[in-house]
Amino acid sequence: MFCGQEECWRTKIVSVDVQIADISENKDVEMEDLGGEGCGGFSIGDFVSGKVKSHPWWPGRIYDPSDASNLALKLRQKNRILVAYFGDGTFAWCHPSQLKPFEENIEDMVKQSASRAFINVVQEAVNEVGSLLELKMSCLFPVKKTEFSWPLAGNSGVKERI
């Protein structure tokens, strides 16, 4: 397993409090000046809602510039953060003012569109957040598997008492 434990417990519902990051409005600052926690309060690996010209707020994730593809490196912009967007495989170099923490913006984001495609993209991002949180939790609170660890399946595809 990723956490180094023989067995990891899987959680179903987790509530997370997210600290709201300050977003710099100053577009002329150097990348190093964008904040101690990363860039404008954001860090590599953060899930964000990003806004690029003529597009709605869209879920994405911040990546380290050293992980950028050759195409992304060719398009790199000074004082910008690499964001890979969910769903369509696009990316952008965004200024922190174009980003909001995903968890903080999710309610407003889903109000933008009722299209099935958009809802699926948001759900994909939510699933990714949940998977990472589940992995973290399983590593923090490992539980040995016993007959009482897992609920009985009650499914014809699974052995009884499993």
VMD Tcl script that draws the C-alpha trace (Angstrom):
set ca {
  {0.00 0.00 0.00}
  {1.09 3.62 -0.46}
  {1.17 4.27 3.27}
  {3.45 1.35 4.03}
  {0.79 -0.48 6.03}
  {-0.41 -3.98 5.24}
  {-4.06 -2.93 5.45}
  {-5.54 0.54 5.13}
  {-9.00 1.62 6.29}
  {-11.19 3.30 3.69}
  {-13.42 6.12 4.89}
  {-16.69 7.00 3.23}
  {-17.42 10.56 4.42}
  {-14.89 13.14 5.55}
  {-15.43 16.79 6.36}
  {-12.53 19.15 5.79}
  {-12.08 22.73 6.96}
  {-10.04 24.68 4.43}
  {-8.22 27.88 5.31}
  {-8.99 30.64 2.83}
  {-5.84 31.82 1.09}
  {-5.11 35.47 0.41}
  {-4.96 36.16 -3.31}
  {-2.63 38.87 -4.49}
  {-4.06 41.50 -6.82}
  {-0.59 42.81 -7.70}
  {0.23 41.39 -11.12}
  {3.73 42.92 -11.27}
  {5.30 40.98 -8.42}
  {8.01 38.39 -8.79}
  {7.15 34.72 -8.27}
  {9.25 34.63 -5.07}
  {7.18 37.53 -3.70}
  {3.85 35.78 -4.20}
  {3.82 34.27 -0.73}
  {5.71 32.14 1.73}
  {3.39 29.13 1.40}
  {3.94 28.93 -2.33}
  {2.55 31.31 -4.87}
  {0.02 33.80 -3.56}
  {-0.90 31.47 -0.73}
  {-1.19 28.48 -3.06}
  {1.07 25.45 -3.02}
  {1.99 22.73 -5.46}
  {-0.71 20.06 -5.34}
  {-3.52 22.42 -4.33}
  {-6.89 21.93 -5.98}
  {-8.15 25.22 -7.38}
  {-10.86 26.83 -9.44}
  {-9.21 28.72 -12.26}
  {-10.52 31.53 -14.44}
  {-9.13 32.19 -17.88}
  {-10.48 34.64 -20.42}
  {-13.88 33.72 -21.94}
  {-14.16 30.51 -19.89}
  {-16.09 29.79 -16.69}
  {-14.36 28.98 -13.41}
  {-12.96 25.50 -13.94}
  {-11.49 22.90 -11.53}
  {-7.77 22.26 -11.74}
  {-4.67 21.39 -9.79}
  {-1.40 23.26 -9.30}
  {1.76 21.55 -10.53}
  {5.44 22.27 -10.06}
  {6.93 23.99 -13.12}
  {9.59 21.25 -13.16}
  {6.76 18.83 -14.03}
  {5.67 20.91 -17.02}
  {5.54 19.30 -20.46}
  {7.69 20.67 -23.28}
  {4.61 22.43 -24.68}
  {3.81 24.01 -21.32}
  {7.42 25.13 -20.90}
  {7.30 26.83 -24.32}
  {4.21 28.76 -23.19}
  {5.47 29.54 -19.69}
  {4.77 33.04 -18.43}
  {6.61 35.03 -15.78}
  {4.85 35.32 -12.40}
  {2.39 32.54 -13.24}
  {1.46 29.18 -11.71}
  {1.03 26.00 -13.76}
  {-2.56 24.73 -13.48}
  {-3.69 21.50 -15.14}
  {-7.45 21.51 -15.64}
  {-9.74 18.53 -15.18}
  {-11.82 17.07 -17.96}
  {-10.37 18.38 -21.18}
  {-6.63 18.00 -20.56}
  {-5.92 21.72 -20.89}
  {-3.54 23.77 -18.78}
  {-2.73 27.42 -18.18}
  {-0.08 29.53 -16.52}
  {-2.28 31.51 -14.12}
  {-1.66 34.48 -11.89}
  {-2.84 33.84 -8.31}
  {-5.61 36.41 -8.83}
  {-7.11 33.99 -11.39}
  {-7.34 31.20 -8.81}
  {-9.50 30.35 -5.82}
  {-9.22 27.37 -3.50}
  {-11.43 24.65 -5.01}
  {-13.29 23.84 -1.80}
  {-14.09 27.52 -1.19}
  {-15.47 28.08 -4.69}
  {-17.27 24.81 -5.45}
  {-20.80 26.04 -4.69}
  {-20.47 29.10 -6.92}
  {-18.70 27.08 -9.60}
  {-21.49 24.50 -9.98}
  {-24.06 27.31 -10.33}
  {-22.33 28.45 -13.55}
  {-23.62 25.60 -15.67}
  {-26.04 22.70 -15.48}
  {-24.47 20.93 -18.45}
  {-23.78 17.27 -17.83}
  {-20.20 17.65 -19.13}
  {-19.42 20.45 -16.66}
  {-20.98 18.61 -13.72}
  {-18.94 15.52 -14.66}
  {-15.72 17.56 -14.61}
  {-16.53 19.00 -11.19}
  {-17.35 15.48 -9.96}
  {-14.01 14.23 -11.33}
  {-12.21 16.89 -9.28}
  {-14.25 16.08 -6.17}
  {-13.43 12.38 -6.61}
  {-9.72 13.19 -6.90}
  {-9.81 15.31 -3.73}
  {-11.66 12.48 -1.97}
  {-9.20 9.83 -3.14}
  {-6.21 11.79 -1.88}
  {-7.90 12.51 1.42}
  {-8.84 8.86 1.77}
  {-5.24 7.84 1.14}
  {-3.99 10.35 3.73}
  {-6.52 9.14 6.29}
  {-5.64 5.50 5.67}
  {-2.00 6.27 6.37}
  {-2.74 8.26 9.53}
  {-5.18 5.77 11.01}
  {-4.28 2.26 9.84}
  {-6.65 -0.46 11.02}
  {-5.93 -4.17 10.95}
  {-8.50 -6.13 8.97}
  {-10.76 -8.32 11.09}
  {-14.14 -9.83 10.42}
  {-15.60 -6.66 11.98}
  {-13.47 -4.16 10.05}
  {-15.59 -4.11 6.93}
  {-19.36 -4.20 6.59}
  {-20.80 -7.41 5.20}
  {-21.04 -7.03 1.45}
  {-24.43 -8.62 0.84}
  {-23.62 -8.89 -2.85}
  {-23.75 -11.96 -5.06}
  {-20.33 -11.04 -6.47}
  {-18.63 -11.23 -3.06}
  {-18.22 -14.28 -0.78}
  {-20.40 -14.33 2.30}
  {-18.81 -12.86 5.48}
  {-16.30 -10.86 3.42}
}
mol new
graphics top color blue
foreach p $ca { graphics top sphere $p radius 0.5 }
foreach p [lrange $ca 0 end-1] q [lrange $ca 1 end] { graphics top cylinder $p $q radius 0.2 }
display resetview
